[in-house]
Amino acid sequence: MTKYIGQSAYAHGEPQKTGILLVNLGTPEEPTAKALRPYLRQFLGDPRVIEWPAWLWKPILNGIILNVRPKKSARLYASIWTKKGSPLLLYSQSIADKLQANLQTEWGDNLRVKLAMRYGRPSLKEKLAEFRKENVQRILVLPLFPQYSATTTATIYDIVFDELRRYRWMPELRTINDYHDDPLYIQALANSIRKFWSENGRSAKLLYSFHGIPKNYFEKGDPYYCFCQKTARLVSETLGLHQDDYQVCFQSRFGPEEWLQPYTDKTLEKWAHDGLESVDTICPGFAVDCLETLEEMAEQNREIFLEAGGKQYQYIPCLNDSEAQMKLMTDLAQRHLQGWEPPQGEALQASAQAFKAHTNGHMQETAVS
């Protein structure tokens, strides 16, 4: 029997609120093997991420990977960790805080913006529970993944839907699947590249590096590859680039199976061997800088290119919590919140008082009868 969750300490007549659940992938709480082990167990144990049969994958994960990878990953995280903590968490929280501030004038106290992580903390369940306690009855889920994939956006929805099905009073729910071709997103990326070039010079080639997924996920219907290609094409058209000026590649492959190609590291190595002297790289699939951008792209792949004979390697940062990013996030939220705008001023107060009076009267009639 399902145990349904009620509205803890709920007061009838209390105005209902709207919530935005901003979600990113996740990060360990600290750059140590001890912290990495449970984080990797949750991440690599997700059947959306690794689609192997459980009987085959779990022994490999628990018997080999979780005994070897945490220590190695901890060293990598330590190399990009800041005095305030994880870059991914810090930038993501800043986006949430700024989004709350940007919507404050219109919404006042009727809107809550919370950040959650699919893996690690703050968890989705924790933030949904906070919404429930604050009487948030309308929730917009905004994953920080421009290009939809079952391995990212869909697995967030899995947790949200599974948790809400346990609620006695379920909130209204809206989701944003992707924004890979949103004009503000495309313009923000193009302007970021232009600004970088104006300050640092332009290399001979521009490489768009997206996080990879196994090739068979794409063949089974995941649209991620197509969305990545469209993002790069639209940005390149905005910049006026020729097809020979840029290349789309995929990074961060894991395991023995084939992933989306061409691979970022192999492409950089080949370019250097073929005589390409300079390259600029950018990761449009990441909303904020993290391990995969700051360590893998800005450091590891730099070494690969330079050691293979390249002369100049430049990494262009993610949008992070920039003004352009916030303009995009605010616009996305406002569009998807349409129809949920709260009553304003006296209308809001009158509505709450009328509901409370009606409820009290109904309860008295019930008691008498």
Sequence and secondary structure as in RCSB ss.txt:
>XXXX:A:sequence
MTKYIGQSAYAHGEPQKTGILLVNLGTPEEPTAKALRPYLRQFLGDPRVIEWPAWLWKPILNGIILNVRPKKSAR
LYASIWTKKGSPLLLYSQSIADKLQANLQTEWGDNLRVKLAMRYGRPSLKEKLAEFRKENVQRILVLPLFPQYSA
TTTATIYDIVFDELRRYRWMPELRTINDYHDDPLYIQALANSIRKFWSENGRSAKLLYSFHGIPKNYFEKGDPYY
CFCQKTARLVSETLGLHQDDYQVCFQSRFGPEEWLQPYTDKTLEKWAHDGLESVDTICPGFAVDCLETLEEMAEQ
NREIFLEAGGKQYQYIPCLNDSEAQMKLMTDLAQRHLQGWEPPQGEALQASAQAFKAHTNGHMQETAVS
>XXXX:A:secstr
    B  TT  TT   EEEEEEEEEEE SSSSHHHHHHHHHHHHT TTT  S HHHHHHHIIIIIHHHHHHHHHH
HHHHH BTTB HHHHHHHHHHHHHHHHTHHHHGGGEEEEEEEEEESSBHHHHHHHHHHTTEEEEEEEES SS  I
IIIIHHHHHHHHHHTTBSS  EEEE    TT HHHHHHHHHHHHHHHHHH   SEEEEEEE  BHHHHHTT  HH
HHHHHHHHHHHHHHT  GGGEEEEEE   SSS BSSSBHHHHHHHHHHTT  EEEEE TT SS  HIIIIIIIII
HHHHHHHTT SEEEEE   TT HHHHHHHHHHHHHHTTT     HHHHHHHHHHHHHHHHHHHHHHHH 
